Amino acid sequence: MSANGEDRLEVLIIGAGFAGICAAIKLREAGVTSLRIVDKNPDIGGTWFANTYPGATCDVPSHFYSLSFAPNPNWSRLYSPQKEILAYLRDCVETFGIAPFLDLGHEVRSLTYDAVRRGWRAEIDGRGPVFARFVINGTGGLHRPILPEIEGRDSFGGVTMHTAQWDHAFDATGKRVAVIGTAASAIQVIPQLAKRAARVDVYQRTANYISPRGNFVYSKEQKARFARFPAWQRLYRRIIRTRMDWLLFPLILKEKRRSLLSDRILRYLGKAVPDPELRAKLTPEFELGCKRILVSDDFYPSLNRENVDLITDPIRRITGTGIETRNGVLREVDAIIYATGFDMYAHMKALPVTGRDGVRLGELWGERIEAYRTVMVAGFPNYFTVTGPNSGTGTTSVVDMIEQAVGWIVKAIRATPAQGSVDVKPEAQAAWNRALHAKLDKTVWATGCSSWYKRADGRIETLYPGSAAAYAREMRRLRRGELAFEE
């Protein structure tokens, strides 16, 4: 602590999810011990702390949705549930000795760059000011829920919640429940509600492509083999990674691949939903891959239940007792569940960050959001983002992307002169983004449908247009000519 009462750190990490925990582990391995992980939540986990709704499960196989240097031979199944993923992160904290560096239940309110001291002053609620040479922003995008603008939304007298703010005191048994949305969280929570509720009304705006998950439980023998032969577990992870790169990634570029998978998914829909009228409502009207491809083994079967209704007529308004659709039908319910996703753009601008010459990141990103290799922004020295602009993925594991980004960031920190700074040259950032968006324009994401992937004007600032292998190659080394180091 300095004479003026200001805490001094080498690295401040924001967020205690996969990104923050991975960054802390790798920094400690690199010899950095003056660090702190600050998170507004009272516990670690990030996305997997916040999203605890019934049925919450990862859409990427667990052996790949984990850190390569922290293998877990005891995953219960191919796709593990929320509680198991959170337990895995807690185990990582304990195994790698990260607990002493955690500062939970406190939110970073602002960051301001000090050009004289070559570092960042952070204001943290409930704490005094902190000065850190480097800041790693590891906050993810799945923590700022969106509530749709529906007339009368606040007038409903029953239970309301977003899936990311689940009230575990709520018991759906015997209740009439409305679920607004049919995307990733909805298709996980609806089957669970359908088992208990008297009636579940599912309000669908757009039908999605939903592929069978094919989930299965690992046997005791399989787990024992993973534990006994770490090399086999590493190979198994690599097989999953390669399979996703070879089978899923080409979908975003090749129409023929999309057509083959689309036919397979529609055949699955045909078998799972025998009612032709219901099946027609569930048939997508856009090209496969334009929106996120979902996976589920139990969503379609849940819609076949007598206590579940799929409603595609648009919502007109919400009343004190239920939901009225445009055709004038009012369906009274006891609870409304919003499975309406997250604001993927707002989270990038949520933290006030003031860089060199007083430039504010939120204002700089007012017209377009862009970064260099997803991790740096010109004019903001010694500041890094782990899940920043264009770091999202629709075909691989975000944890793998996080690990590659963190590796690059640690190299940049180690390459920075003592008491100095590192920034990206504006021309290098601009060139990288020109190449990035030229590739994005050739993907299925840029086609006609609307999605959270892109803005209203069609610009895509969320997704990376390459495979997991391509990102790993890109982040393998620093290109010093594109960076500006100052002593």
C-alpha positions in Angstrom: 0.0 0.0 0.0 1.3 3.4 -0.9 1.7 6.4 1.4 -1.6 7.9 0.2 -3.5 4.8 1.3 -3.8 3.5 -2.3 -3.4 -0.2 -2.8 -0.8 -1.1 -5.4 -1.0 -4.1 -7.7 0.8 -5.4 -10.7 -2.4 -6.8 -12.2 -6.0 -6.2 -11.4 -8.3 -8.9 -12.8 -12.0 -8.1 -13.2 -14.3 -11.2 -13.0 -14.0 -14.5 -11.3 -15.3 -16.8 -14.0 -13.3 -19.0 -16.3 -11.4 -15.9 -17.7 -10.4 -14.4 -14.4 -9.4 -17.8 -12.9 -7.4 -18.8 -15.9 -5.6 -15.4 -16.0 -4.7 -15.6 -12.3 -3.3 -19.2 -12.7 -1.2 -18.3 -15.7 0.1 -15.0 -14.2 1.2 -16.9 -11.1 2.9 -19.4 -13.3 4.7 -16.5 -14.9 5.9 -15.3 -11.5 3.3 -12.5 -11.0 2.1 -12.6 -7.4 0.9 -9.0 -6.9 -2.6 -9.5 -8.3 -6.2 -9.4 -7.3 -9.4 -10.8 -8.8 -12.4 -8.6 -8.1 -16.0 -9.8 -8.8 -19.3 -8.2 -7.9 -20.8 -11.6 -7.1 -20.4 -13.2 -3.6 -18.8 -16.3 -5.1 -16.8 -17.4 -8.1 -18.1 -18.8 -11.3 -19.3 -15.9 -13.4 -21.9 -17.3 -15.9 -22.1 -20.5 -13.9 -22.8 -18.7 -10.6 -25.5 -16.5 -12.1 -27.4 -19.0 -14.3 -28.8 -21.6 -11.9 -32.2 -22.2 -13.5 -33.5 -25.8 -13.6 -31.9 -27.7 -16.4 -28.9 -25.3 -16.9 -26.3 -27.2 -18.8 -23.4 -26.4 -21.1 -23.8 -26.9 -24.9 -20.1 -27.9 -25.3 -18.7 -31.3 -24.2 -17.3 -30.9 -20.7 -13.8 -32.4 -21.5 -13.4 -29.4 -23.9 -15.4 -26.9 -21.9 -12.6 -26.9 -19.3 -9.0 -25.7 -19.0 -6.5 -27.8 -20.8 -4.0 -27.6 -18.0 -6.6 -28.6 -15.4 -8.2 -31.8 -16.7 -11.1 -33.3 -14.8 -11.4 -37.1 -15.3 -14.6 -37.2 -13.3 -17.1 -35.3 -15.5 -20.4 -37.1 -15.0 -21.5 -37.0 -18.6 -20.7 -35.6 -22.0 -22.5 -32.3 -21.3 -22.3 -31.5 -17.6 -24.8 -29.4 -15.6 -24.3 -26.0 -14.0 -23.5 -27.3 -10.5 -20.8 -29.6 -11.8 -19.1 -26.8 -13.8 -19.2 -24.5 -10.8 -17.7 -27.2 -8.6 -14.9 -27.6 -11.3 -14.1 -23.9 -11.1 -14.0 -24.1 -7.3 -11.6 -27.0 -7.5 -9.4 -25.0 -9.9 -9.2 -22.2 -7.3 -8.2 -24.6 -4.6 -5.8 -26.7 -6.6 -3.9 -23.7 -8.0 -4.0 -21.6 -4.8 -6.0 -18.8 -6.2 -8.3 -18.2 -3.1 -6.0 -15.6 -1.4 -6.2 -13.4 -4.5 -10.1 -13.3 -4.6 -12.0 -10.1 -3.6 -15.6 -11.1 -4.0 -18.8 -9.1 -3.5 -17.2 -5.9 -4.8 -17.7 -4.2 -8.1 -15.2 -2.2 -10.1 -16.9 1.1 -10.8 -14.4 2.8 -13.0 -10.9 2.6 -14.5 -8.8 5.7 -15.4 -5.4 5.5 -17.0 -2.5 7.4 -15.4 0.0 8.3 -18.1 2.7 9.4 -15.6 2.6 6.2 -13.6 1.8 4.0 -16.6 -1.1 2.2 -15.0 -4.7 2.3 -14.0 -6.5 3.8 -11.1 -9.6 1.6 -10.2 -12.5 2.7 -8.1 -14.1 -0.3 -6.4 -17.2 -0.1 -4.3 -16.6 -1.0 -0.6 -12.9 -0.7 -1.1 -10.4 2.2 -1.3 -8.8 3.1 -4.7 -6.4 0.7 -6.3 -3.6 1.4 -8.7 -2.6 -1.5 -11.0 0.0 -1.4 -13.8 -2.1 -3.8 -15.8 -5.9 -4.5 -16.0 -7.4 -7.7 -17.4 -11.1 -7.4 -17.9 -12.5 -10.9 -17.8 -16.2 -10.1 -17.5 -18.4 -12.2 -19.8 -21.5 -11.3 -21.8 -24.0 -13.6 -20.1 -24.8 -11.6 -17.0 -26.9 -8.6 -18.2 -30.3 -10.0 -18.8 -32.6 -8.5 -21.4 -36.3 -8.0 -20.6 -38.5 -7.4 -23.7 -40.4 -4.1 -24.1 -43.9 -5.4 -23.7 -46.9 -3.2 -22.8 -47.9 -3.8 -19.2 -44.9 -5.8 -18.3 -44.7 -4.3 -14.8 -48.4 -4.7 -14.2 -48.3 -8.5 -13.8 -49.3 -9.5 -10.2 -47.8 -13.0 -10.1 -44.2 -14.3 -10.0 -41.8 -13.0 -12.7 -38.1 -13.7 -13.2 -35.4 -13.9 -15.9 -33.7 -17.3 -16.2 -30.5 -15.7 -15.2 -32.1 -14.4 -11.9 -33.8 -17.6 -10.9 -35.8 -17.6 -7.6 -35.2 -21.0 -6.1 -38.1 -20.3 -3.7 -40.5 -20.7 -6.6 -42.2 -24.0 -6.8 -43.8 -24.7 -10.2 -45.8 -27.6 -8.9 -49.5 -27.2 -9.9 -48.9 -23.7 -11.3 -49.7 -22.1 -14.6 -46.4 -20.9 -16.1 -45.6 -18.8 -19.1 -42.2 -18.9 -20.7 -41.3 -16.1 -23.1 -38.6 -17.3 -25.5 -37.5 -20.6 -27.1 -33.7 -20.2 -27.4 -30.8 -21.6 -25.4 -32.0 -21.2 -21.8 -35.7 -21.8 -22.7 -35.2 -25.2 -24.2 -33.4 -26.3 -21.0 -35.8 -24.9 -18.4 -39.1 -25.7 -20.2 -38.7 -29.5 -19.9 -38.1 -29.2 -16.2 -41.1 -26.9 -15.7 -43.3 -29.2 -17.7 -42.7 -32.1 -15.3 -44.2 -30.1 -12.4 -46.4 -27.3 -13.6 -50.2 -27.7 -14.3 -49.7 -25.9 -17.6 -46.8 -24.3 -19.4 -47.4 -21.8 -22.1 -44.4 -21.4 -24.4 -44.3 -18.1 -26.4 -42.1 -18.5 -29.5 -41.2 -15.6 -31.7 -38.8 -17.5 -34.0 -38.3 -21.3 -34.5 -34.8 -22.5 -34.0 -32.7 -25.3 -35.4 -32.4 -27.8 -32.5 -30.0 -30.7 -32.9 -30.2 -33.8 -30.6 -27.7 -33.4 -27.8 -26.8 -37.1 -27.6 -25.9 -36.7 -23.9 -24.7 -39.8 -22.0 -23.3 -40.7 -18.6 -19.6 -41.7 -18.3 -19.2 -45.1 -16.7 -16.9 -45.7 -13.7 -14.6 -47.5 -16.0 -14.3 -44.6 -18.4 -13.6 -42.1 -15.5 -11.0 -44.5 -14.1 -9.3 -44.7 -17.5 -9.2 -40.9 -17.8 -7.6 -40.7 -14.3 -5.1 -43.5 -14.9 -4.1 -42.4 -18.4 -3.9 -38.6 -18.6 -2.5 -38.9 -22.1 -5.8 -40.6 -23.2 -7.8 -37.8 -21.6 -5.7 -35.2 -23.5 -6.3 -37.1 -26.7 -10.0 -37.3 -26.0 -10.2 -33.6 -25.5 -8.2 -33.0 -28.8 -10.6 -35.3 -30.6 -13.6 -33.2 -29.5 -11.8 -30.0 -30.4 -10.8 -31.3 -33.9 -14.3 -32.7 -34.5 -15.9 -29.4 -33.8 -13.4 -27.6 -36.1 -13.9 -30.1 -38.9 -17.6 -30.7 -38.6 -19.2 -27.6 -37.1 -16.9 -24.7 -38.2 -17.3 -25.5 -42.0 -21.1 -24.9 -41.6 -20.5 -21.1 -41.3 -18.8 -21.1 -44.7 -20.1 -23.9 -46.8 -23.7 -24.1 -48.0 -23.5 -27.8 -48.8 -22.5 -28.7 -45.2 -25.3 -26.6 -43.9 -27.8 -28.3 -46.1 -26.7 -31.8 -44.9 -27.0 -30.9 -41.2 -30.3 -29.0 -41.8 -31.8 -32.1 -43.3 -30.6 -34.2 -40.4 -32.1 -31.8 -37.9 -35.4 -31.6 -39.7 -35.6 -35.4 -39.8 -35.0 -35.4 -36.0 -37.8 -32.8 -35.6 -40.1 -35.0 -37.7 -39.5 -38.0 -35.5 -39.7 -36.1 -32.2 -42.9 -34.2 -33.0 -45.6 -36.3 -34.7 -48.2 -33.5 -34.8 -47.8 -31.8 -38.3 -49.3 -28.5 -37.1 -46.9 -28.3 -34.1 -44.0 -29.5 -36.3 -44.7 -26.7 -38.8 -44.6 -24.1 -36.0 -41.2 -25.5 -35.0 -39.7 -25.5 -38.5 -37.1 -22.6 -39.0 -37.5 -20.2 -41.9 -33.9 -19.1 -42.1 -30.7 -20.7 -43.2 -29.0 -23.0 -40.7 -26.3 -21.3 -38.7 -27.5 -17.8 -39.2 -28.7 -18.0 -35.6 -27.2 -20.1 -32.9 -27.7 -23.8 -33.4 -29.2 -25.3 -30.3 -28.9 -28.8 -28.8 -31.5 -30.7 -26.7 -32.7 -34.2 -26.2 -35.9 -33.3 -24.2 -37.2 -30.0 -25.6 -39.3 -31.4 -28.5 -40.6 -34.3 -26.4 -41.7 -31.8 -23.7 -43.8 -29.9 -26.3 -45.8 -33.1 -27.0 -47.1 -33.2 -23.4 -50.7 -32.3 -22.9 -49.9 -29.6 -20.3 -47.6 -27.7 -22.7 -48.8 -25.3 -25.4 -46.6 -23.6 -28.0 -48.0 -20.1 -28.8 -46.7 -18.3 -31.9 -49.2 -15.5 -32.1 -47.3 -12.3 -31.1 -47.8 -10.9 -27.6 -49.9 -7.8 -27.5 -49.6 -7.0 -23.8 -49.2 -8.3 -20.3 -52.0 -7.8 -17.9 -52.2 -8.2 -14.1 -53.2 -11.8 -14.5 -51.6 -13.1 -17.7 -50.6 -12.6 -21.3 -52.8 -11.4 -24.1 -51.8 -12.2 -27.7 -52.5 -10.2 -30.8 -55.5 -12.4 -31.7 -57.2 -11.2 -28.5 -56.7 -14.4 -26.4 -55.8 -13.8 -22.7 -54.1 -16.7 -21.0 -54.0 -16.3 -17.3 -50.9 -17.6 -15.5 -49.3 -17.7 -12.0 -45.7 -17.0 -13.2 -43.9 -15.5 -16.2 -40.4 -16.7 -17.0 -38.3 -14.5 -19.3 -35.9 -16.7 -21.3 -35.0 -13.7 -23.4 -31.2 -13.7 -23.4 -28.6 -11.1 -22.6 -27.4 -7.7 -23.9 -24.1 -8.8 -25.5 -23.2 -5.2 -26.5 -24.1 -3.4 -23.3 -21.7 -5.5 -21.2 -18.7 -4.3 -23.3 -19.5 -0.7 -22.5 -20.8 -1.2 -19.0 -17.6 -0.4 -17.2 -16.5 3.3 -17.5 -12.9 3.1 -18.8 -11.0 6.3 -19.5 -7.8 5.8 -21.4 -4.9 8.0 -22.7 -5.8 11.7 -23.3 -9.1 11.3 -21.5 -10.7 9.1 -24.2 -13.6 7.1 -22.9 -14.0 3.6 -24.2 -17.8 3.7 -24.2 -17.7 6.8 -26.4 -15.0 5.5 -28.6 -17.2 2.4 -29.1 -20.3 4.5 -29.7 -20.4 3.9 -33.5 -18.4 0.7 -33.8 -16.9 -1.8 -31.3 -13.5 -3.2 -32.2 -10.3 -4.4 -30.7 -7.0 -5.8 -31.7 -7.0 -9.6 -31.8 -10.0 -9.4 -29.4 -7.7 -8.4 -26.5 -6.4 -4.8 -26.8 -7.8 -1.4 -27.8 -5.5 1.4 -29.2 -5.2 4.3 -26.7 -5.7 2.1 -23.7 -2.2 0.9 -22.7 -1.8 -2.0 -20.3 -5.5 -2.8 -20.6 -6.7 -6.2 -21.9 -10.0 -7.9 -22.5 -10.4 -11.7 -22.5 -13.9 -12.0 -23.9 -13.8 -8.7 -25.8 -15.1 -7.7 -29.2 -15.3 -10.6 -31.8 -14.1 -13.2 -29.3 -17.4 -15.1 -29.3 -17.8 -18.4 -31.0 -20.6 -20.4 -32.5 -18.7 -23.6 -33.3 -16.2 -24.3 -30.5 -15.5 -23.8 -26.8 -15.3 -20.3 -25.4 -13.1 -21.7 -22.7 -10.5 -22.7 -25.3 -10.8 -19.2 -26.7 -10.3 -17.7 -23.2 -7.2 -19.9 -22.7 -5.6 -18.7 -26.0 -6.4 -15.1 -25.2 -4.9 -15.3 -21.7 -1.7 -16.9 -23.0 -1.3 -13.9 -25.4 -2.0 -11.4 -22.6 0.6 -13.0 -20.3 3.2 -12.8 -23.1 2.4 -9.1 -23.6 2.7 -8.3 -19.9 6.0 -10.2 -19.6 7.3 -8.3 -22.7 6.5 -4.9 -21.3 9.5 -3.0 -19.8 9.6 -2.6 -16.1 7.4 0.4 -15.1 6.6 0.8 -18.8 3.5 0.2 -20.9 2.3 -1.6 -24.0 -0.3 -0.4 -26.5 -1.4 -1.5 -29.9 -0.7 0.7 -32.9 -3.9 2.1 -34.3 -3.0 1.1 -37.8 -2.4 -2.5 -36.7 -5.8 -2.6 -35.0 -7.5 -1.1 -38.1 -5.8 -3.7 -40.4 -6.7 -6.6 -38.2 -10.4 -5.5 -38.2 -10.5 -5.0 -41.9 -9.3 -8.5 -42.4 -11.7 -9.8 -39.7 -14.8 -8.2 -41.2 -13.9 -9.3 -44.7 -14.0 -12.9 -43.4 -17.2 -12.3 -41.4 -18.9 -11.0 -44.5 -18.4 -14.4 -46.1 -20.1 -16.3 -43.2 -23.7 -17.5 -42.8 -23.9 -15.1 -39.8 -24.0 -12.2 -42.3 -27.0 -13.6 -44.2 -30.6 -12.3 -43.9 -31.8 -13.3 -40.5 -31.7 -11.1 -37.4 -29.8 -12.4 -34.4 -27.9 -11.3 -31.4 -24.8 -12.0 -33.4 -25.1 -8.7 -35.3 -26.3 -5.1 -35.0 -29.3 -3.7 -36.7 -27.0 -2.4 -39.5 -25.6 -5.9 -40.1 -22.2 -5.3 -38.5 -20.9 -8.3 -36.5 -19.0 -7.3 -33.3 -19.5 -10.5 -31.3 -18.1 -13.4 -33.2 -14.7 -14.6 -34.4 -14.9 -15.9 -38.0 -12.2 -18.6 -37.6 -11.9 -22.0 -36.1 -10.4 -22.9 -32.7 -7.2 -23.9 -34.4 -7.1 -20.6 -36.3 -7.4 -18.5 -33.2 -4.8 -20.6 -31.4 -2.4 -19.9 -34.3 -3.2 -16.2 -34.2 -2.6 -15.9 -30.5 0.6 -18.1 -30.4 3.0 -15.2 -30.5 3.3 -11.4 -30.2 3.8 -9.4 -33.3 6.0 -6.8 -31.8 5.9 -4.6 -34.8 2.2 -4.1 -34.2 2.7 -3.1 -30.6 4.0 0.1 -29.0 6.2 -0.4 -25.9 7.3 2.5 -23.8 9.9 2.5 -21.1 
